[in-house]
Amino acid sequence: MMLYIFEVTMGRGVMVEDYVRAWKVGSAIIQKSAGSYGIKLYQKVGQQNKLLNVATWESKTAREIAMESLKRADHATRVLLHRHEDFGKVNVIGEFEDTGWTVNPPEEKAQKKSPKA
């Protein structure tokens, strides 16, 4: 598994909600690609104008094939894919492979954890 991560800093006067709407549209298109396992957006604590995008892919190759295919999409689709870039500065952090290195809480602690409402 591979993670593709980028950070977005909203431009002056840009509402995060406007960015998120555009991001959802583009992300939904990308999720139709083979090898895409989901995309999640995080908001930086204390800096509401900074978001972190984490996309999960089967592999780096799967993402590359999907992105090449989407470059050949019709003009309207390409516009929707890139619309979120109009809202601020995008900084690609990089591509990261899943190492499998994980430390989980003790089982009794995990059982007490309640899901976020």
N, CA, C and O atoms as a GROMACS GRO file, in nm:
protein
  468
    1MET      N    1   0.084  -0.118   0.000
    1MET     CA    2   0.000   0.000   0.000
    1MET      C    3   0.089   0.125   0.000
    1MET      O    4   0.199   0.124   0.056
    2MET      N    5   0.039   0.229  -0.063
    2MET     CA    6   0.115   0.354  -0.074
    2MET      C    7   0.024   0.471  -0.039
    2MET      O    8  -0.092   0.474  -0.078
    3LEU      N    9   0.078   0.568   0.034
    3LEU     CA   10   0.005   0.690   0.068
    3LEU      C   11   0.062   0.805  -0.014
    3LEU      O   12   0.183   0.821  -0.023
    4TYR      N   13  -0.028   0.885  -0.073
    4TYR     CA   14   0.011   1.007  -0.143
    4TYR      C   15  -0.042   1.122  -0.057
    4TYR      O   16  -0.162   1.132  -0.033
    5ILE      N   17   0.049   1.208  -0.012
    5ILE     CA   18   0.012   1.310   0.087
    5ILE      C   19   0.047   1.449   0.037
    5ILE      O   20   0.158   1.473  -0.012
    6PHE      N   21  -0.050   1.541   0.050
    6PHE     CA   22  -0.019   1.681   0.024
    6PHE      C   23  -0.091   1.770   0.123
    6PHE      O   24  -0.194   1.733   0.180
    7GLU      N   25  -0.034   1.889   0.142
    7GLU     CA   26  -0.091   1.989   0.232
    7GLU      C   27  -0.145   2.105   0.148
    7GLU      O   28  -0.087   2.141   0.046
    8VAL      N   29  -0.255   2.160   0.192
    8VAL     CA   30  -0.313   2.277   0.126
    8VAL      C   31  -0.327   2.389   0.228
    8VAL      O   32  -0.382   2.368   0.336
    9THR      N   33  -0.278   2.507   0.193
    9THR     CA   34  -0.298   2.626   0.275
    9THR      C   35  -0.394   2.715   0.199
    9THR      O   36  -0.366   2.757   0.087
   10MET      N   37  -0.508   2.744   0.260
   10MET     CA   38  -0.610   2.824   0.195
   10MET      C   39  -0.557   2.964   0.164
   10MET      O   40  -0.481   3.022   0.242
   11GLY      N   41  -0.598   3.016   0.050
   11GLY     CA   42  -0.563   3.153   0.016
   11GLY      C   43  -0.640   3.252   0.101
   11GLY      O   44  -0.738   3.215   0.167
   12ARG      N   45  -0.596   3.376   0.100
   12ARG     CA   46  -0.661   3.482   0.179
   12ARG      C   47  -0.808   3.494   0.137
   12ARG      O   48  -0.840   3.506   0.019
   13GLY      N   49  -0.896   3.490   0.237
   13GLY     CA   50  -1.039   3.506   0.213
   13GLY      C   51  -1.110   3.380   0.164
   13GLY      O   52  -1.231   3.383   0.141
   14VAL      N   53  -1.038   3.271   0.149
   14VAL     CA   54  -1.099   3.146   0.100
   14VAL      C   55  -1.160   3.071   0.218
   14VAL      O   56  -1.098   3.056   0.323
   15MET      N   57  -1.280   3.025   0.200
   15MET     CA   58  -1.349   2.946   0.302
   15MET      C   59  -1.312   2.799   0.284
   15MET      O   60  -1.316   2.747   0.172
   16VAL      N   61  -1.276   2.733   0.393
   16VAL     CA   62  -1.239   2.592   0.388
   16VAL      C   63  -1.353   2.509   0.328
   16VAL      O   64  -1.328   2.415   0.252
   17GLU      N   65  -1.475   2.543   0.360
   17GLU     CA   66  -1.590   2.468   0.310
   17GLU      C   67  -1.596   2.471   0.157
   17GLU      O   68  -1.637   2.373   0.096
   18ASP      N   69  -1.557   2.583   0.095
   18ASP     CA   70  -1.555   2.592  -0.051
   18ASP      C   71  -1.451   2.497  -0.108
   18ASP      O   72  -1.475   2.428  -0.207
   19TYR      N   73  -1.333   2.494  -0.045
   19TYR     CA   74  -1.229   2.402  -0.089
   19TYR      C   75  -1.278   2.258  -0.078
   19TYR      O   76  -1.262   2.179  -0.171
   20VAL      N   77  -1.337   2.224   0.036
   20VAL     CA   78  -1.380   2.087   0.061
   20VAL      C   79  -1.483   2.043  -0.044
   20VAL      O   80  -1.478   1.929  -0.090
   21ARG      N   81  -1.574   2.130  -0.081
   21ARG     CA   82  -1.671   2.095  -0.185
   21ARG      C   83  -1.600   2.058  -0.316
   21ARG      O   84  -1.633   1.957  -0.377
   22ALA      N   85  -1.504   2.140  -0.357
   22ALA     CA   86  -1.430   2.112  -0.481
   22ALA      C   87  -1.346   1.985  -0.466
   22ALA      O   88  -1.339   1.904  -0.559
   23TRP      N   89  -1.284   1.967  -0.351
   23TRP     CA   90  -1.201   1.849  -0.324
   23TRP      C   91  -1.284   1.721  -0.333
   23TRP      O   92  -1.238   1.622  -0.389
   24LYS      N   93  -1.406   1.723  -0.278
   24LYS     CA   94  -1.493   1.605  -0.282
   24LYS      C   95  -1.527   1.565  -0.425
   24LYS      O   96  -1.529   1.447  -0.458
   25VAL      N   97  -1.554   1.663  -0.510
   25VAL     CA   98  -1.587   1.634  -0.649
   25VAL      C   99  -1.468   1.568  -0.719
   25VAL      O  100  -1.483   1.463  -0.783
   26GLY      N  101  -1.351   1.628  -0.708
   26GLY     CA  102  -1.232   1.571  -0.770
   26GLY      C  103  -1.196   1.436  -0.713
   26GLY      O  104  -1.158   1.344  -0.786
   27SER      N  105  -1.209   1.423  -0.582
   27SER     CA  106  -1.175   1.296  -0.516
   27SER      C  107  -1.269   1.184  -0.559
   27SER      O  108  -1.226   1.070  -0.575
   28ALA      N  109  -1.397   1.216  -0.577
   28ALA     CA  110  -1.493   1.114  -0.621
   28ALA      C  111  -1.455   1.061  -0.760
   28ALA      O  112  -1.470   0.942  -0.787
   29ILE      N  113  -1.406   1.148  -0.846
   29ILE     CA  114  -1.361   1.104  -0.979
   29ILE      C  115  -1.241   1.012  -0.965
   29ILE      O  116  -1.236   0.906  -1.028
   30ILE      N  117  -1.145   1.051  -0.884
   30ILE     CA  118  -1.023   0.971  -0.864
   30ILE      C  119  -1.057   0.834  -0.805
   30ILE      O  120  -0.994   0.734  -0.841
   31GLN      N  121  -1.154   0.828  -0.716
   31GLN     CA  122  -1.189   0.702  -0.650
   31GLN      C  123  -1.243   0.597  -0.746
   31GLN      O  124  -1.250   0.479  -0.711
   32LYS      N  125  -1.282   0.637  -0.865
   32LYS     CA  126  -1.328   0.541  -0.966
   32LYS      C  127  -1.211   0.467  -1.031
   32LYS      O  128  -1.232   0.370  -1.104
   33SER      N  129  -1.088   0.513  -1.005
   33SER     CA  130  -0.969   0.454  -1.065
   33SER      C  131  -0.931   0.324  -0.994
   33SER      O  132  -0.944   0.312  -0.872
   34ALA      N  133  -0.884   0.228  -1.073
   34ALA     CA  134  -0.836   0.102  -1.017
   34ALA      C  135  -0.718   0.131  -0.925
   34ALA      O  136  -0.631   0.212  -0.957
   35GLY      N  137  -0.716   0.064  -0.812
   35GLY     CA  138  -0.604   0.077  -0.719
   35GLY      C  139  -0.618   0.189  -0.618
   35GLY      O  140  -0.532   0.204  -0.530
   36SER      N  141  -0.725   0.269  -0.628
   36SER     CA  142  -0.747   0.377  -0.531
   36SER      C  143  -0.828   0.322  -0.415
   36SER      O  144  -0.935   0.264  -0.435
   37TYR      N  145  -0.777   0.341  -0.292
   37TYR     CA  146  -0.841   0.285  -0.174
   37TYR      C  147  -0.903   0.390  -0.082
   37TYR      O  148  -0.941   0.358   0.030
   38GLY      N  149  -0.914   0.513  -0.127
   38GLY     CA  150  -0.977   0.615  -0.044
   38GLY      C  151  -0.888   0.736  -0.023
   38GLY      O  152  -0.766   0.730  -0.035
   39ILE      N  153  -0.954   0.846   0.009
   39ILE     CA  154  -0.885   0.972   0.032
   39ILE      C  155  -0.946   1.033   0.158
   39ILE      O  156  -1.068   1.033   0.175
   40LYS      N  157  -0.861   1.085   0.244
   40LYS     CA  158  -0.909   1.146   0.368
   40LYS      C  159  -0.845   1.283   0.384
   40LYS      O  160  -0.728   1.303   0.350
   41LEU      N  161  -0.921   1.375   0.436
   41LEU     CA  162  -0.875   1.512   0.456
   41LEU      C  163  -0.870   1.541   0.606
   41LEU      O  164  -0.966   1.512   0.678
   42TYR      N  165  -0.759   1.598   0.653
   42TYR     CA  166  -0.742   1.635   0.794
   42TYR      C  167  -0.723   1.785   0.803
   42TYR      O  168  -0.666   1.847   0.713
   43GLN      N  169  -0.771   1.845   0.912
   43GLN     CA  170  -0.755   1.988   0.935
   43GLN      C  171  -0.654   2.008   1.048
   43GLN      O  172  -0.664   1.944   1.153
   44LYS      N  173  -0.558   2.097   1.027
   44LYS     CA  174  -0.453   2.121   1.125
   44LYS      C  175  -0.512   2.186   1.251
   44LYS      O  176  -0.588   2.282   1.242
   45VAL      N  177  -0.476   2.132   1.365
   45VAL     CA  178  -0.522   2.184   1.493
   45VAL      C  179  -0.465   2.325   1.511
   45VAL      O  180  -0.344   2.345   1.500
   46GLY      N  181  -0.552   2.421   1.539
   46GLY     CA  182  -0.509   2.557   1.563
   46GLY      C  183  -0.486   2.640   1.438
   46GLY      O  184  -0.462   2.760   1.447
   47GLN      N  185  -0.493   2.578   1.321
   47GLN     CA  186  -0.478   2.650   1.194
   47GLN      C  187  -0.584   2.598   1.097
   47GLN      O  188  -0.556   2.512   1.014
   48GLN      N  189  -0.703   2.649   1.109
   48GLN     CA  190  -0.816   2.601   1.031
   48GLN      C  191  -0.797   2.613   0.880
   48GLN      O  192  -0.868   2.548   0.803
   49ASN      N  193  -0.702   2.697   0.838
   49ASN     CA  194  -0.682   2.718   0.694
   49ASN      C  195  -0.581   2.619   0.634
   49ASN      O  196  -0.546   2.632   0.516
   50LYS      N  197  -0.535   2.522   0.712
   50LYS     CA  198  -0.441   2.421   0.660
   50LYS      C  199  -0.505   2.284   0.665
   50LYS      O  200  -0.559   2.242   0.767
   51LEU      N  201  -0.497   2.215   0.551
   51LEU     CA  202  -0.554   2.081   0.541
   51LEU      C  203  -0.448   1.984   0.492
   51LEU      O  204  -0.357   2.022   0.419
   52LEU      N  205  -0.460   1.859   0.533
   52LEU     CA  206  -0.370   1.754   0.490
   52LEU      C  207  -0.452   1.648   0.418
   52LEU      O  208  -0.547   1.593   0.474
   53ASN      N  209  -0.416   1.620   0.294
   53ASN     CA  210  -0.483   1.520   0.212
   53ASN      C  211  -0.400   1.392   0.216
   53ASN      O  212  -0.280   1.394   0.189
   54VAL      N  213  -0.463   1.281   0.251
   54VAL     CA  214  -0.395   1.152   0.253
   54VAL      C  215  -0.475   1.056   0.165
   54VAL      O  216  -0.587   1.017   0.198
   55ALA      N  217  -0.416   1.020   0.051
   55ALA     CA  218  -0.480   0.927  -0.041
   55ALA      C  219  -0.410   0.792  -0.032
   55ALA      O  220  -0.287   0.784  -0.033
   56THR      N  221  -0.488   0.686  -0.022
   56THR     CA  222  -0.434   0.552  -0.012
   56THR      C  223  -0.448   0.481  -0.146
   56THR      O  224  -0.556   0.478  -0.206
   57TRP      N  225  -0.337   0.423  -0.191
   57TRP     CA  226  -0.333   0.354  -0.320
   57TRP      C  227  -0.278   0.213  -0.301
   57TRP      O  228  -0.204   0.185  -0.207
   58GLU      N  229  -0.316   0.127  -0.391
   58GLU     CA  230  -0.262  -0.009  -0.393
   58GLU      C  231  -0.109  -0.006  -0.405
   58GLU      O  232  -0.038  -0.081  -0.339
   59SER      N  233  -0.060   0.085  -0.491
   59SER     CA  234   0.084   0.097  -0.513
   59SER      C  235   0.113   0.229  -0.583
   59SER      O  236   0.022   0.297  -0.630
   60LYS      N  237   0.239   0.265  -0.589
   60LYS     CA  238   0.282   0.385  -0.663
   60LYS      C  239   0.246   0.369  -0.811
   60LYS      O  240   0.200   0.463  -0.875
   61THR      N  241   0.267   0.250  -0.864
   61THR     CA  242   0.236   0.223  -1.004
   61THR      C  243   0.087   0.242  -1.032
   61THR      O  244   0.050   0.300  -1.134
   62ALA      N  245   0.002   0.193  -0.943
   62ALA     CA  246  -0.144   0.208  -0.961
   62ALA      C  247  -0.182   0.356  -0.968
   62ALA      O  248  -0.264   0.394  -1.050
   63ARG      N  249  -0.122   0.438  -0.881
   63ARG     CA  250  -0.151   0.582  -0.884
   63ARG      C  251  -0.102   0.644  -1.014
   63ARG      O  252  -0.173   0.724  -1.075
   64GLU      N  253   0.017   0.609  -1.056
   64GLU     CA  254   0.072   0.664  -1.180
   64GLU      C  255  -0.014   0.630  -1.300
   64GLU      O  256  -0.039   0.716  -1.385
   65ILE      N  257  -0.061   0.507  -1.308
   65ILE     CA  258  -0.149   0.465  -1.418
   65ILE      C  259  -0.279   0.544  -1.414
   65ILE      O  260  -0.327   0.591  -1.518
   66ALA      N  261  -0.336   0.559  -1.295
   66ALA     CA  262  -0.462   0.634  -1.280
   66ALA      C  263  -0.445   0.780  -1.322
   66ALA      O  264  -0.529   0.835  -1.393
   67MET      N  265  -0.336   0.842  -1.278
   67MET     CA  266  -0.313   0.983  -1.311
   67MET      C  267  -0.290   1.002  -1.461
   67MET      O  268  -0.337   1.100  -1.519
   68GLU      N  269  -0.219   0.909  -1.524
   68GLU     CA  270  -0.199   0.916  -1.670
   68GLU      C  271  -0.332   0.903  -1.742
   68GLU      O  272  -0.358   0.975  -1.839
   69SER      N  273  -0.415   0.812  -1.697
   69SER     CA  274  -0.546   0.792  -1.758
   69SER      C  275  -0.632   0.917  -1.743
   69SER      O  276  -0.702   0.957  -1.837
   70LEU      N  277  -0.628   0.979  -1.626
   70LEU     CA  278  -0.710   1.098  -1.602
   70LEU      C  279  -0.661   1.219  -1.683
   70LEU      O  280  -0.739   1.310  -1.710
   71LYS      N  281  -0.536   1.220  -1.721
   71LYS     CA  282  -0.486   1.327  -1.809
   71LYS      C  283  -0.554   1.324  -1.945
   71LYS      O  284  -0.562   1.425  -2.015
   72ARG      N  285  -0.604   1.206  -1.982
   72ARG     CA  286  -0.672   1.190  -2.111
   72ARG      C  287  -0.824   1.204  -2.100
   72ARG      O  288  -0.896   1.184  -2.197
   73ALA      N  289  -0.872   1.238  -1.981
   73ALA     CA  290  -1.016   1.257  -1.962
   73ALA      C  291  -1.061   1.381  -2.039
   73ALA      O  292  -0.980   1.463  -2.081
   74ASP      N  293  -1.191   1.392  -2.056
   74ASP     CA  294  -1.243   1.510  -2.127
   74ASP      C  295  -1.212   1.637  -2.047
   74ASP      O  296  -1.183   1.633  -1.928
   75HIS      N  297  -1.220   1.750  -2.117
   75HIS     CA  298  -1.183   1.879  -2.058
   75HIS      C  299  -1.261   1.910  -1.930
   75HIS      O  300  -1.203   1.955  -1.832
   76ALA      N  301  -1.392   1.886  -1.932
   76ALA     CA  302  -1.475   1.916  -1.815
   76ALA      C  303  -1.431   1.836  -1.693
   76ALA      O  304  -1.429   1.888  -1.581
   77THR      N  305  -1.396   1.710  -1.713
   77THR     CA  306  -1.350   1.626  -1.602
   77THR      C  307  -1.217   1.676  -1.549
   77THR      O  308  -1.196   1.681  -1.428
   78ARG      N  309  -1.126   1.714  -1.637
   78ARG     CA  310  -0.995   1.766  -1.594
   78ARG      C  311  -1.012   1.894  -1.514
   78ARG      O  312  -0.940   1.916  -1.416
   79VAL      N  313  -1.105   1.978  -1.553
   79VAL     CA  314  -1.132   2.102  -1.478
   79VAL      C  315  -1.179   2.067  -1.337
   79VAL      O  316  -1.133   2.127  -1.240
   80LEU      N  317  -1.271   1.972  -1.326
   80LEU     CA  318  -1.322   1.932  -1.194
   80LEU      C  319  -1.211   1.872  -1.108
   80LEU      O  320  -1.207   1.894  -0.987
   81LEU      N  321  -1.121   1.795  -1.170
   81LEU     CA  322  -1.011   1.733  -1.096
   81LEU      C  323  -0.916   1.835  -1.035
   81LEU      O  324  -0.860   1.812  -0.928
   82HIS      N  325  -0.898   1.947  -1.102
   82HIS     CA  326  -0.799   2.044  -1.058
   82HIS      C  327  -0.860   2.168  -0.993
   82HIS      O  328  -0.786   2.258  -0.951
   83ARG      N  329  -0.991   2.174  -0.984
   83ARG     CA  330  -1.059   2.292  -0.928
   83ARG      C  331  -1.012   2.325  -0.787
   83ARG      O  332  -0.999   2.442  -0.753
   84HIS      N  333  -0.986   2.224  -0.706
   84HIS     CA  334  -0.946   2.249  -0.566
   84HIS      C  335  -0.815   2.328  -0.558
   84HIS      O  336  -0.790   2.394  -0.458
   85GLU      N  337  -0.732   2.322  -0.660
   85GLU     CA  338  -0.604   2.391  -0.660
   85GLU      C  339  -0.621   2.544  -0.665
   85GLU      O  340  -0.528   2.617  -0.633
   86ASP      N  341  -0.738   2.590  -0.705
   86ASP     CA  342  -0.765   2.734  -0.714
   86ASP      C  343  -0.785   2.801  -0.578
   86ASP      O  344  -0.788   2.923  -0.569
   87PHE      N  345  -0.797   2.722  -0.473
   87PHE     CA  346  -0.833   2.776  -0.342
   87PHE      C  347  -0.714   2.808  -0.253
   87PHE      O  348  -0.729   2.872  -0.149
   88GLY      N  349  -0.596   2.764  -0.293
   88GLY     CA  350  -0.480   2.790  -0.208
   88GLY      C  351  -0.355   2.726  -0.262
   88GLY      O  352  -0.351   2.680  -0.376
   89LYS      N  353  -0.253   2.724  -0.179
   89LYS     CA  354  -0.124   2.668  -0.218
   89LYS      C  355  -0.119   2.520  -0.184
   89LYS      O  356  -0.144   2.480  -0.070
   90VAL      N  357  -0.086   2.438  -0.284
   90VAL     CA  358  -0.074   2.294  -0.265
   90VAL      C  359   0.074   2.259  -0.253
   90VAL      O  360   0.154   2.294  -0.340
   91ASN      N  361   0.108   2.191  -0.147
   91ASN     CA  362   0.246   2.147  -0.124
   91ASN      C  363   0.247   1.994  -0.114
   91ASN      O  364   0.199   1.937  -0.016
   92VAL      N  365   0.302   1.928  -0.217
   92VAL     CA  366   0.309   1.782  -0.214
   92VAL      C  367   0.416   1.741  -0.114
   92VAL      O  368   0.532   1.781  -0.125
   93ILE      N  369   0.376   1.661  -0.017
   93ILE     CA  370   0.468   1.612   0.085
   93ILE      C  371   0.540   1.488   0.033
   93ILE      O  372   0.660   1.471   0.053
   94GLY      N  373   0.466   1.400  -0.034
   94GLY     CA  374   0.531   1.286  -0.096
   94GLY      C  375   0.448   1.159  -0.097
   94GLY      O  376   0.330   1.158  -0.062
   95GLU      N  377   0.516   1.052  -0.138
   95GLU     CA  378   0.458   0.919  -0.147
   95GLU      C  379   0.527   0.832  -0.043
   95GLU      O  380   0.650   0.830  -0.034
   96PHE      N  381   0.447   0.759   0.034
   96PHE     CA  382   0.500   0.680   0.145
   96PHE      C  383   0.447   0.538   0.137
   96PHE      O  384   0.327   0.516   0.118
   97GLU      N  385   0.536   0.440   0.151
   97GLU     CA  386   0.495   0.300   0.152
   97GLU      C  387   0.458   0.258   0.293
   97GLU      O  388   0.518   0.302   0.391
   98ASP      N  389   0.358   0.171   0.303
   98ASP     CA  390   0.318   0.116   0.431
   98ASP      C  391   0.423   0.015   0.476
   98ASP      O  392   0.449  -0.083   0.407
   99THR      N  393   0.482   0.039   0.591
   99THR     CA  394   0.586  -0.049   0.643
   99THR      C  395   0.530  -0.164   0.724
   99THR      O  396   0.595  -0.267   0.743
  100GLY      N  397   0.406  -0.146   0.772
  100GLY     CA  398   0.348  -0.246   0.860
  100GLY      C  399   0.390  -0.227   1.005
  100GLY      O  400   0.345  -0.301   1.093
  101TRP      N  401   0.474  -0.129   1.031
  101TRP     CA  402   0.519  -0.101   1.167
  101TRP      C  403   0.407  -0.031   1.242
  101TRP      O  404   0.376   0.085   1.214
  102THR      N  405   0.347  -0.099   1.336
  102THR     CA  406   0.233  -0.044   1.409
  102THR      C  407   0.242  -0.083   1.555
  102THR      O  408   0.281  -0.195   1.588
  103VAL      N  409   0.206   0.008   1.642
  103VAL     CA  410   0.189  -0.021   1.784
  103VAL      C  411   0.047   0.019   1.819
  103VAL      O  412   0.010   0.136   1.806
  104ASN      N  413  -0.032  -0.076   1.862
  104ASN     CA  414  -0.171  -0.052   1.898
  104ASN      C  415  -0.185  -0.046   2.049
  104ASN      O  416  -0.102  -0.100   2.122
  105PRO      N  417  -0.292   0.021   2.097
  105PRO     CA  418  -0.315   0.023   2.242
  105PRO      C  419  -0.351  -0.117   2.291
  105PRO      O  420  -0.392  -0.202   2.212
  106PRO      N  421  -0.336  -0.141   2.422
  106PRO     CA  422  -0.377  -0.270   2.476
  106PRO      C  423  -0.524  -0.297   2.442
  106PRO      O  424  -0.603  -0.204   2.429
  107GLU      N  425  -0.559  -0.422   2.428
  107GLU     CA  426  -0.694  -0.460   2.386
  107GLU      C  427  -0.802  -0.400   2.475
  107GLU      O  428  -0.905  -0.354   2.425
  108GLU      N  429  -0.781  -0.400   2.607
  108GLU     CA  430  -0.885  -0.347   2.698
  108GLU      C  431  -0.906  -0.197   2.675
  108GLU      O  432  -1.018  -0.149   2.690
  109LYS      N  433  -0.803  -0.125   2.640
  109LYS     CA  434  -0.817   0.018   2.612
  109LYS      C  435  -0.892   0.038   2.480
  109LYS      O  436  -0.976   0.127   2.469
  110ALA      N  437  -0.862  -0.043   2.382
  110ALA     CA  438  -0.927  -0.032   2.251
  110ALA      C  439  -1.076  -0.060   2.262
  110ALA      O  440  -1.156   0.001   2.191
  111GLN      N  441  -1.115  -0.153   2.352
  111GLN     CA  442  -1.256  -0.187   2.371
  111GLN      C  443  -1.335  -0.074   2.436
  111GLN      O  444  -1.455  -0.061   2.412
  112LYS      N  445  -1.269   0.008   2.519
  112LYS     CA  446  -1.334   0.119   2.588
  112LYS      C  447  -1.350   0.241   2.499
  112LYS      O  448  -1.433   0.328   2.528
  113LYS      N  449  -1.274   0.249   2.392
  113LYS     CA  450  -1.277   0.365   2.303
  113LYS      C  451  -1.413   0.374   2.234
  113LYS      O  452  -1.460   0.278   2.174
  114SER      N  453  -1.475   0.491   2.244
  114SER     CA  454  -1.605   0.507   2.180
  114SER      C  455  -1.586   0.578   2.046
  114SER      O  456  -1.500   0.665   2.032
  115PRO      N  457  -1.666   0.539   1.946
  115PRO     CA  458  -1.654   0.603   1.815
  115PRO      C  459  -1.694   0.750   1.821
  115PRO      O  460  -1.780   0.790   1.900
  116LYS      N  461  -1.628   0.830   1.736
  116LYS     CA  462  -1.657   0.972   1.730
  116LYS      C  463  -1.797   0.995   1.670
  116LYS      O  464  -1.832   0.934   1.570
  117ALA      N  465  -1.873   1.080   1.732
  117ALA     CA  466  -2.011   1.106   1.687
  117ALA      C  467  -2.014   1.202   1.571
  117ALA      O  468  -2.122   1.234   1.521
   0.00000   0.00000   0.00000
